[in-house]
């Protein structure tokens, strides 16, 4: 359902949220290494997230990417929509362009239920909800 870039973006934002308490900023290389992703992908994706105000950046010797308190409390859907767009929760499970209730694919009814539940979770879960298990060691951003 989500693109690889979107999954990478969610991990990157969670990583930045884990640095919130210390006020540290992170660079592209550091983020890419920690979440085991390509520096090129991470760099482009971070630019989009800054443009969409999901995260912030500062240039210069003490610069880097960071997240504010407000951004830490934003829903995950902000990341998903910034990277994959608003249409991601309307797409067909088999990738057909003309899938609908009137013209369904074989997965339509079942996939719609799962897709709608996933959208609900993305709207309800906040960045901080996903960050807490990582900072407490109960969940991981790599593996």
KEGUGU-710946 format. One record per residue: residue in three letters; y, x, z of N, C-alpha, C, CB in turn. Coordinates in steps of 0.1 Angstrom, whole numbers. Atoms other than C-alpha are relative to their C-alpha. Glycine has a CB too. Layout:
N
<"ALA", <Y, X, Z>, <Y, X, Z>, <Y, X, Z>, <Y, X, Z>>
...
***
This chain:
143
<"UNK", <-12, 8, 0>, <0, 0, 0>, <13, 9, 0>, <0, -9, 12>>
<"UNK", <-12, -9, -1>, <25, 27, 10>, <-3, 12, -9>, <4, 4, 14>>
<"UNK", <1, -13, 8>, <32, 57, -13>, <-2, 12, 10>, <12, 2, -9>>
<"UNK", <2, -13, -8>, <23, 92, -1>, <13, 4, 6>, <-7, 11, -8>>
<"UNK", <-13, -4, -4>, <60, 99, 0>, <5, -8, 12>, <10, -1, -11>>
<"UNK", <-4, 9, -11>, <66, 69, 23>, <-7, 4, 13>, <-2, -15, -4>>
<"UNK", <8, -4, -12>, <38, 80, 47>, <6, 13, 5>, <-15, 2, -4>>
<"UNK", <-6, -13, -4>, <54, 115, 47>, <13, -3, 7>, <2, 9, -12>>
<"UNK", <-13, 4, -6>, <88, 99, 55>, <-2, -5, 14>, <7, -10, -9>>
<"UNK", <3, 5, -13>, <74, 80, 84>, <-3, 11, 10>, <-11, -11, 0>>
<"UNK", <4, -11, -9>, <58, 111, 99>, <12, 9, 3>, <-11, 9, -7>>
<"UNK", <-11, -8, -2>, <90, 131, 94>, <10, -6, 9>, <7, 3, -14>>
<"UNK", <-10, 7, -9>, <112, 105, 111>, <-6, 0, 14>, <2, -15, -5>>
<"UNK", <6, -1, -13>, <87, 104, 140>, <2, 14, 6>, <-15, -4, 0>>
<"UNK", <-2, -14, -4>, <89, 142, 142>, <14, 2, 5>, <-3, 10, -11>>
<"UNK", <-14, -1, -4>, <127, 140, 143>, <3, -8, 13>, <9, -5, -11>>
<"UNK", <-2, 8, -12>, <125, 113, 170>, <-6, 7, 12>, <-7, -14, -1>>
<"UNK", <6, -8, -11>, <103, 136, 191>, <9, 11, 5>, <-14, 5, -4>>
<"UNK", <-10, -10, -4>, <132, 161, 192>, <12, -6, 5>, <3, 9, -12>>
<"UNK", <-12, 7, -4>, <157, 135, 202>, <5, 4, 14>, <-2, -15, 0>>
<"UNK", <-3, -3, -14>, <156, 142, 240>, <7, 14, 1>, <-12, -1, 9>>
<"UNK", <-5, -13, -1>, <163, 179, 235>, <13, 2, -9>, <-10, 11, -4>>
<"UNK", <-12, -1, 9>, <190, 173, 208>, <-2, 11, -11>, <12, 4, 8>>
<"UNK", <3, -10, 10>, <173, 198, 185>, <1, -6, -14>, <-13, 7, 2>>
<"UNK", <1, 4, 14>, <178, 196, 148>, <-11, 8, -7>, <14, 4, -8>>
<"UNK", <11, -7, 6>, <150, 205, 124>, <3, 2, -15>, <-13, -9, 1>>
<"UNK", <-2, -3, 15>, <150, 221, 89>, <-11, -5, -8>, <2, 15, -2>>
<"UNK", <10, 5, 9>, <130, 211, 59>, <-13, 8, 2>, <5, 2, -15>>
<"UNK", <12, -8, -2>, <106, 240, 63>, <-8, -4, 13>, <3, 15, 0>>
<"UNK", <6, 3, -13>, <99, 232, 100>, <-7, -14, -1>, <10, 0, 11>>
<"UNK", <6, 14, 0>, <93, 195, 93>, <-12, 0, -9>, <11, -10, -6>>
<"UNK", <11, -1, 10>, <71, 202, 62>, <-12, 7, 7>, <4, 7, -12>>
<"UNK", <11, -6, -6>, <50, 226, 82>, <-7, -8, 11>, <4, 14, 6>>
<"UNK", <5, 8, -11>, <46, 203, 112>, <-8, -12, -5>, <11, -4, 9>>
<"UNK", <7, 12, 5>, <35, 173, 92>, <-9, 3, -12>, <10, -11, -4>>
<"UNK", <9, -5, 11>, <15, 194, 66>, <3, -7, -13>, <-14, -3, 4>>
<"UNK", <-4, 6, 12>, <35, 183, 36>, <8, 10, -8>, <9, -13, 2>>
<"UNK", <-7, -9, 9>, <51, 200, 6>, <15, 0, 3>, <-2, -5, -15>>
<"UNK", <-14, -1, -2>, <86, 213, 12>, <9, -7, -10>, <4, 15, 1>>
<"UNK", <-8, 6, 11>, <98, 200, -21>, <0, -16, 3>, <-7, 2, -14>>
<"UNK", <1, 15, -3>, <86, 164, -12>, <8, -3, 12>, <-15, -4, 2>>
<"UNK", <-7, 3, -13>, <100, 166, 23>, <15, 1, -3>, <-4, 10, 11>>
<"UNK", <-14, -2, 3>, <134, 179, 10>, <6, -12, -8>, <2, 12, -9>>
<"UNK", <-5, 11, 8>, <138, 151, -16>, <0, -13, 9>, <-9, -2, -13>>
<"UNK", <1, 12, -8>, <126, 124, 8>, <10, 0, 11>, <-14, -1, 6>>
<"UNK", <-10, -1, -11>, <149, 136, 36>, <14, -4, -5>, <1, 14, 7>>
<"UNK", <-13, 4, 6>, <179, 133, 12>, <1, -15, -1>, <1, 7, -14>>
<"UNK", <0, 15, 2>, <170, 97, 5>, <2, -7, 14>, <-13, -5, -6>>
<"UNK", <-2, 5, -13>, <167, 90, 42>, <14, 1, 6>, <-11, 6, 10>>
<"UNK", <-14, -2, -4>, <201, 105, 49>, <9, -10, -7>, <4, 15, -2>>
<"UNK", <-9, 9, 8>, <217, 85, 21>, <-1, -14, 5>, <-5, 1, -15>>
<"UNK", <3, 14, -5>, <201, 53, 35>, <3, -2, 15>, <-14, -4, -3>>
<"UNK", <-4, -1, -14>, <213, 63, 70>, <-11, -3, 10>, <11, -10, 2>>
<"UNK", <12, 1, -8>, <178, 63, 84>, <0, 12, 10>, <-13, -1, -8>>
<"UNK", <-1, -12, -8>, <184, 98, 97>, <14, 6, -4>, <-12, 11, -3>>
<"UNK", <-13, -7, 2>, <214, 123, 98>, <-3, 14, -4>, <9, -1, 12>>
<"UNK", <1, -14, 2>, <220, 158, 87>, <13, 7, 1>, <-6, 3, -15>>
<"UNK", <-12, -9, -1>, <245, 186, 93>, <-3, 13, -7>, <4, 2, 16>>
<"UNK", <2, -13, 7>, <250, 216, 71>, <6, 11, 8>, <8, -1, -14>>
<"UNK", <-5, -12, -7>, <257, 251, 82>, <-11, 7, 8>, <11, -4, 9>>
<"UNK", <9, -8, -8>, <241, 277, 105>, <-7, -8, 11>, <7, 12, 5>>
<"UNK", <6, 8, -11>, <235, 252, 133>, <-4, -14, -5>, <9, -1, 12>>
<"UNK", <3, 13, 6>, <226, 224, 109>, <-15, -4, 0>, <5, 0, -14>>
<"UNK", <14, 5, 1>, <195, 204, 102>, <0, -15, 0>, <-9, 6, 11>>
<"UNK", <1, 15, 0>, <182, 169, 103>, <-3, -4, 14>, <-12, -4, -9>>
<"UNK", <2, 6, -14>, <183, 147, 134>, <1, -15, -1>, <11, 6, 9>>
<"UNK", <0, 14, -1>, <181, 112, 146>, <9, -4, 12>, <-14, -6, 1>>
<"UNK", <-8, 5, -11>, <205, 92, 168>, <-8, -10, 9>, <13, -7, -5>>
<"UNK", <6, 11, -8>, <196, 67, 196>, <-2, -12, -7>, <8, -2, 13>>
<"UNK", <1, 12, 8>, <203, 38, 173>, <-11, 1, -10>, <14, -3, -6>>
<"UNK", <10, -2, 10>, <182, 53, 146>, <-15, 1, 6>, <3, 13, -8>>
<"UNK", <13, -1, -6>, <153, 60, 170>, <-5, -14, 4>, <1, 8, 14>>
<"UNK", <4, 14, -3>, <153, 22, 178>, <0, -9, -12>, <10, -5, 11>>
<"UNK", <1, 8, 12>, <153, 11, 142>, <-14, -3, -3>, <7, 7, -12>>
<"UNK", <14, 3, 4>, <123, -7, 128>, <-5, 9, -11>, <-1, -15, -4>>
<"UNK", <7, -8, 10>, <98, 12, 106>, <3, -5, -14>, <-15, 0, 2>>
<"UNK", <-2, 6, 14>, <106, -12, 77>, <12, 7, -6>, <3, -15, 2>>
<"UNK", <-11, -7, 6>, <139, 7, 73>, <-4, 12, -8>, <10, 4, 11>>
<"UNK", <6, -12, 7>, <119, 38, 63>, <-7, -4, -13>, <-9, 8, 9>>
<"UNK", <8, 5, 11>, <95, 19, 41>, <9, -5, -12>, <-9, -12, 4>>
<"UNK", <-8, 5, 11>, <123, 1, 22>, <9, 11, -6>, <9, -11, 6>>
<"UNK", <-8, -11, 6>, <144, 33, 18>, <-8, 8, -10>, <5, 9, 12>>
<"UNK", <8, -8, 8>, <115, 51, 2>, <-8, -8, -11>, <-11, 8, 8>>
<"UNK", <9, 7, 10>, <92, 25, -15>, <7, -13, -5>, <-12, -4, 7>>
<"UNK", <-8, 12, 5>, <118, -4, -19>, <-5, -12, 7>, <-2, -1, -15>>
<"UNK", <3, 13, -7>, <118, -40, -7>, <-11, -7, -7>, <13, -8, -1>>
<"UNK", <11, 7, 7>, <92, -50, -33>, <-14, 4, 4>, <2, 2, -15>>
<"UNK", <13, -5, -4>, <64, -31, -16>, <-9, -11, 6>, <1, 12, 9>>
<"UNK", <8, 11, -7>, <54, -62, 4>, <-2, -12, -9>, <7, -4, 12>>
<"UNK", <3, 10, 9>, <52, -83, -27>, <-10, 4, -11>, <13, -5, -7>>
<"UNK", <9, -6, 10>, <29, -61, -48>, <-14, -5, 1>, <1, 15, 1>>
<"UNK", <14, 4, 1>, <-6, -70, -59>, <-9, 11, 5>, <-3, -3, -15>>
<"UNK", <10, -9, -6>, <-35, -54, -41>, <-7, 8, -11>, <-10, -7, 8>>
<"UNK", <7, -8, 11>, <-50, -43, -75>, <11, 6, -10>, <-9, -9, -7>>
<"UNK", <-11, -6, 8>, <-16, -33, -90>, <4, -8, -12>, <-4, 13, -5>>
<"UNK", <-4, 8, 12>, <-12, -62, -115>, <14, -4, 2>, <-9, -13, -1>>
<"UNK", <-14, 4, 0>, <23, -71, -124>, <2, -15, 0>, <7, 6, -12>>
<"UNK", <-2, 14, 1>, <17, -108, -129>, <-9, -8, 11>, <-3, -5, -14>>
<"UNK", <9, 7, -11>, <-4, -116, -97>, <9, -9, 8>, <-6, 11, 9>>
<"UNK", <-7, 10, -8>, <7, -147, -79>, <-10, -11, 5>, <12, -7, -8>>
<"UNK", <9, 11, -4>, <-7, -178, -62>, <-5, -8, -11>, <7, -9, 10>>
<"UNK", <3, 8, 11>, <-7, -196, -95>, <-9, 8, -10>, <12, -4, -8>>
<"UNK", <8, -8, 9>, <-23, -166, -113>, <-5, 12, 8>, <9, 5, -13>>
<"UNK", <4, -10, -10>, <-42, -146, -86>, <-10, 10, -6>, <-5, -6, 12>>
<"UNK", <11, -10, 3>, <-62, -114, -89>, <-11, -3, 10>, <5, 15, 2>>
<"UNK", <11, 3, -9>, <-96, -114, -72>, <2, 3, 15>, <-12, 8, -4>>
<"UNK", <-3, -3, -14>, <-81, -99, -40>, <12, -8, 6>, <3, 15, 1>>
<"UNK", <-13, 5, -4>, <-49, -120, -39>, <0, -7, 14>, <3, -10, -10>>
<"UNK", <-1, 7, -13>, <-56, -144, -10>, <-3, 9, 12>, <-10, -11, 0>>
<"UNK", <3, -9, -11>, <-72, -118, 13>, <11, 11, 2>, <-14, 6, -2>>
<"UNK", <-10, -11, -1>, <-47, -90, 4>, <13, -5, 5>, <1, 6, -14>>
<"UNK", <-13, 6, -4>, <-17, -113, 9>, <0, -1, 16>, <2, -14, -6>>
<"UNK", <0, 1, -14>, <-28, -119, 45>, <2, 14, 7>, <-14, -6, 5>>
<"UNK", <-1, -14, -5>, <-32, -81, 52>, <14, 5, -2>, <-10, 9, -6>>
<"UNK", <-14, -5, 3>, <1, -73, 34>, <10, -6, 9>, <3, -3, -15>>
<"UNK", <-10, 7, -8>, <20, -99, 53>, <-1, 4, 15>, <-2, -15, 0>>
<"UNK", <1, -5, -14>, <6, -87, 87>, <6, 14, 1>, <-15, 0, 4>>
<"UNK", <-6, -14, 0>, <15, -51, 77>, <15, 0, 0>, <-5, 8, -12>>
<"UNK", <-14, 2, 0>, <50, -62, 69>, <6, -4, 13>, <5, -10, -11>>
<"UNK", <-4, 5, -13>, <53, -80, 102>, <0, 12, 10>, <-9, -11, 5>>
<"UNK", <0, -12, -9>, <42, -48, 120>, <11, 9, -3>, <-14, 7, -2>>
<"UNK", <-11, -9, 4>, <67, -27, 101>, <14, -5, 5>, <0, 2, -15>>
<"UNK", <-13, 6, -5>, <95, -51, 111>, <1, 0, 15>, <1, -15, -5>>
<"UNK", <0, 0, -15>, <84, -52, 148>, <0, 14, 6>, <-11, -8, 4>>
<"UNK", <1, -13, -6>, <75, -16, 154>, <12, 8, -2>, <-13, 7, -5>>
<"UNK", <-11, -8, 1>, <103, 7, 161>, <-4, 15, -1>, <10, -2, 11>>
<"UNK", <3, -14, 0>, <105, 45, 155>, <-5, 5, 13>, <12, 8, -5>>
<"UNK", <3, -4, -13>, <104, 50, 192>, <-14, -4, 5>, <10, -5, 10>>
<"UNK", <13, 5, -3>, <72, 29, 195>, <-11, 9, -6>, <-2, -14, -6>>
<"UNK", <10, -10, 6>, <54, 54, 172>, <2, 14, 5>, <2, 0, -15>>
<"UNK", <-3, -13, -5>, <70, 84, 187>, <-6, 2, 14>, <15, 2, 1>>
<"UNK", <5, -2, -13>, <59, 78, 223>, <-14, 5, 1>, <1, -13, 7>>
<"UNK", <13, -5, -1>, <22, 82, 217>, <-2, 15, -5>, <-10, -9, -8>>
<"UNK", <0, -13, 5>, <29, 114, 198>, <5, 10, 11>, <8, 2, -13>>
<"UNK", <-5, -9, -10>, <50, 130, 225>, <-8, 1, 13>, <15, -4, 4>>
<"UNK", <9, 0, -12>, <25, 120, 252>, <-14, 6, -3>, <-1, -14, 6>>
<"UNK", <13, -6, 4>, <-4, 136, 232>, <-11, -10, -3>, <-4, 9, 11>>
<"UNK", <10, 10, 2>, <-22, 103, 226>, <-2, -2, -15>, <4, -13, 6>>
<"UNK", <1, 1, 14>, <-15, 104, 188>, <5, 12, -7>, <7, -13, -5>>
<"UNK", <-4, -13, 7>, <-9, 131, 162>, <6, -3, -14>, <-13, 8, -3>>
<"UNK", <-6, 1, 13>, <12, 136, 131>, <-7, 8, -11>, <15, 4, 1>>
<"UNK", <7, -8, 10>, <-13, 158, 113>, <-15, -2, 3>, <4, 15, 1>>
<"UNK", <14, 1, -2>, <-50, 159, 109>, <-9, 0, -11>, <-3, -11, 8>>
***
